[in-house]
Amino acid sequence: MSRRIWTVRAGRSGQADEIFMNRKQLAISFAEVDGDASKLPPSRGAFREAFGRTMSAQRPGAIPIVAGQLYRFVHDMRIDDFVIYPRKNDRTLHWGTITGPYIYDPEDSHEYAHRRSVRWLSKLSRDQFSQGALYELGSTLTLFEVKNFASEFIRKFEGLSPQAPLNPEDESENAAVIDVSETTRDFIARRIKTDLKGYPFEPFIADLFRAMGYHTRTTQSVRDDGIDVIAHRDELGIEPPIIKIQVKVQEANVSADTVKAFYAMVQERDVGIFITTGGYTGPALDFARTKGNLKLMNGVDLVELIENHYDRLESKHRTLIPLRRVLVPDVGNED
């Protein structure tokens, strides 16, 4: 049988991340089935009946969707199938293989008791994939099969030819709702790294802090080494704390030496903020924890700030990152 590719989420906000990464188990939450799902008859109808006993008065239209996901987790997933875990806290995609059958294990987390063991093989930044591939991963479903861009994921992670078949009986994918928030974050991150790389990034960050209520200026004209943007609450810029900001558009993690060199230019009454589109090494994070007036912001933090203050950005930057607010149905999301 061909190896399929599944995407599994660790809860809406990554609540089961510790189980995924440290215990090396896929863990999904379907409170409607409070017990070992392998004891149900192995048919989609039996799973729909089990969900219907608790969901019929709430979301009857969602019963086939959520029941289908748990059925697939128990019966359709095979040992050696590939799995993708979109990790929210660092915007990476983790790639692994299923290594064990379904088990029901409520001991350490009753909410996420439906489990399968996994062996993680590698991880890549979301930015290394096409927008179409990321869009396919944007389903709000907890579990679904990757089909349209399977070849891209296999090529990037494995360097192999795709063998993921289509499954015409998959009712859950047909009803999938795209997670607009996740695809929006992917779009923002890609625009930053392609259109704001270099000097344009500094005035953008200055504008972002103005949108947050600060008076700001860039230091391009004076080239204050290591300080790219200065922000302050008062109009004259003389009342502490003065915020000194360094920015970097890069994929690699920022080292502790780079952070320490920046912090050396932050006075005791100032606040230093280091902003990167990537991340930080462990020693850099450890150093920052010892400094009360130093904050490190990674790419995830930056995108969240942009989302929160987008409406108050200058029009030229809203044009550069064109977004509009929409309403979408919240269907089939049980987390």
N, C-alpha and C positions, 0 to 999 in steps of 0.2 A: 504493500500500500504506500502511496506517495506521502511524503511528509508535508503536513500542512503548517500554516503560519497563523498563530493566534495572537491577538492582543488582549491583555488582561490588565485591568486597572486596580489600584490598591485603595479604592474608595474615592469619593468625590474630592477630598482634600489630601489624599495620601495617608489615610489613617492606618492602613495596614502595611506601610512601608517597612517597618522594622521586621515584620514577618517575612516579607518578600526578600529583603536584603540579608538579614542576619540569620534567620531560620531557614532561608532558601526554600520557602514554600509559597506558592500562589495561594492567596486567601481571599475568598469573596464572601460578601454578606447578602444572604437572602433570608431575612428573619421570618418570612412567611412559611418556610420549611424548617421547623425547629427540630432537627434530628438528622439522622443519617439518610441522605438522599439516595444512597445505593440500595436501600431497602424498598424503595418504591418500584413498582413494575417498570421495566425498561422500555417505556413508550412515552412519546410526547403527550399523549392524552392523559396518562396517569399523572404526569408532572403538572399539566394544566389543572387537573382536578385538585391536586394538593394545594396549588396556589389559590385556586378559586374558593376554597373553604375559608380563606382569610381575606381575600382581596375583592370578592364579588361586589361588596357594597361600596368599595372605595374607587378602584380604577379597573372596571371590568375589561376595557379595551386593552389594557396593558398586560393582562394575564398571559396571552400567548408569547409576548415578548420576553418577560422575565422568566417564565417557565422554560422557554426555549433555551435561554442562556444557561440555566442550571443543568438542564438535560445535556447540553453539549459539553459542559464542564465535566460531568460525570461519565458520559458514554461516548461522545464523539472525539474528545481529545485522546490522543494515543501517546504512549511512551515513545520518545524520540521526535515527536513533533516539535517544531520551533515555536518560540513564544517571544513576544515583544512586550516589555513593560515600560510605558511612558512615565518616567519619574518626574513628578511635578517640582520638587524642591531644587533641582539643578538643571532642568530642561534637557535631560539626556534620555536616550532610548537604550534600554538594556536588552540584550539578546541572549537567549538561552534555549535549552531543550527540556522537555518534560521527562522526568526520570522515574516517576512512580504513579500508581493508580490513585483514584479519588479516595480520600479518607475524610472522616468527620472527626475533628479534633477541637473540642470546645474548651480545653483545659486552660490555655493562657488567654484566649479571647473568644468568648461565646458568640460575639457578634460576627466574627470572621472565622467561623468554624469549618467551612467547606474548603478543603485544602487539596493541593497536589504538589509534590516535590519538584524542584526545578534546579538545574545546574546552569549558572550564569556563565556565559562564554566571553562576552565583550560588551562595551558600551560606546556609543557615539553621540555627539551633540546633535540636537534636532536640526541645527543649521546646516548640517551636511546632507540633508535630504531635500528633494524637490518639494515645491509647494503642494503639488498634487499628492505626493506620498503622505505628507503631513495632514492633508485634508482627509485622506482615507482614515488616518488614525484619529480623526476628530469626532468620531461617533461618541455619543454620550453613554453608550452601552458599556457595562462592566466587562463583557466578554464578547468578542466577535472574531470572525476569520478574515484575514487580510487576503485580498484577491487581486484587485486591479493593479497594485504596485508591488506585488510580491517579488517580481524579478529585481526591482531596485533594492529592496531590503536584503535579498539574498546576495546580490552582487556586492553591496557595500559591506555586509557583515561576513559573508562566507566566501565570496568569489566563486559561487556555483551557479549552475543553471536552475531556473525555477521549476518546481514540480508541484506547486500548490493547485489542486483542482478546484473547479467551481462546484458548488453544492446547491442545486436548484431547490432543495427542501428547506433552505435556511430562511425561515420566516423572520428571524430577528433582524438580520441585516436589511431586509426590505423595509423595515419600519424604523430604521435607525434615524436618530436626529443628530445633526452635526453639533459638536460642542463649539459654539461660536467663540466662546472666550478663549479656548486654547488655540484655535486657528488665528484669532486676532493677535495673540501674543507672538505667534510664529511670524506673522506678517510684520509686526512692529520690529521685532528683533532683526529680521532680514533687511528691512529698510535702513535701520541704524547702521548695520555693518556694510551695506553697499553704498548708500548715498550720504552718510554722515562721517565717513572715515576721514581722519586727519583734522585739519583746522575747523571744518564746518561743525564738528562735534562740540567744540567748546562754546560757541554762541548758542547752540541748541540747549546745552545744559544750563547756560545762563538764563535762557528763556524759560526753561522748565522751573528753575528756582523762582523766577519772577511770577510764574503762574501759581506758585505756592505761597506768594506774599512777601518775597524778599526783594530788596534792591540788590542788583547784581552788576558786575562788570567782568569782562574777560581781561586777561593780562597779555594778549598777543602783542600789543604795541610796545610794552615794556619788557616782555619776555622774562617775567619773574620765574626763575628756574624752579620747576616742580609745582608751581601754583598756576593753574589754568583759569580758574574762576574764583572771584571773591564775592561773598554774599553777606548781607547784614540786614537787620530789621529797621534801623533808623535811617533817615534820609541822608545824613552826613557820613555815615559809616564810621562813627567814632565810639559808639557804645558797644561794649562787649556783650556776647561773644561775636567775634568776626569769624565767619566760616570760610575756610580755605579749602579749595576743591582741586583735586587732580583727576584727570579723566584719561582713559585709555580704551581704544577700540581694538581688541585683540581676542584671539581664541585661547591662547595659552594662559595658564594660571599665573597671577601676579605673585612674585616671590617675596619672601620676608625682607630681603635686602632692599627691594624697591619700596616697600611700605615704610621701612625704617628711614630711608633717605627722605621720603616725603614728610614723615612725622617730625624729622629734625627741623623742618621749617615752620612747624606749628607751635606758636607760643602757648604758654600755660593758660592764658585766658581765652585762647582761640579754640575753635573746633575744626578738626581736620576730617574731610570726607574724601575717600578715595573711591572713584566710580570706574568700573570696568565692565565691558560687555561680556567678559569671560568669567573667571572665578579666581580663587586664591589658593595658594598652597596651605597645607596644615600649619607650618610654622608662622606664616603670615597671619592666619586667623588667631593662632595662640598669642602672638604679639599684640594684636589689636584688643584682645580680651583684657590685657593688663593696663590699657590706657582708656580712662574714662572720657577723654575728649577726642577720641578717634573712632570713626565709623567706616566700615568697609561695605560697599554696595556692589553686588554682582549683577550679572545681566538680568536675572529674574527680578531682583529688587527694582532695577531701572525700568523695566517694562511695566511693572505694577505702578510705579510713580507716573509714568506717561499716561497710562489708562486713567488713573484717578484725576489727573489735572489736564487732560487733553483739551477740554473745552476752553481753557484759558490760555492756551499756547497762541503765539503769534500766527497769523493766517499763513505765512510762508512755510511754517513748520507743519501746520495742519495739512497744507497742500502736499508737502513732502511725504507725510504719513497720512493719507486720506482714509478716514474712518467715518462711519455713521452708526448711530445707535438704532438697533432693531429689537423687536420682540420676537422671541422664538418659543415654541411649545416645549414644555418640560415633560417629555413622554418617555416612559420606560426606564427611568433612572431610579433605581432602588436604593442607591447609597445615601 
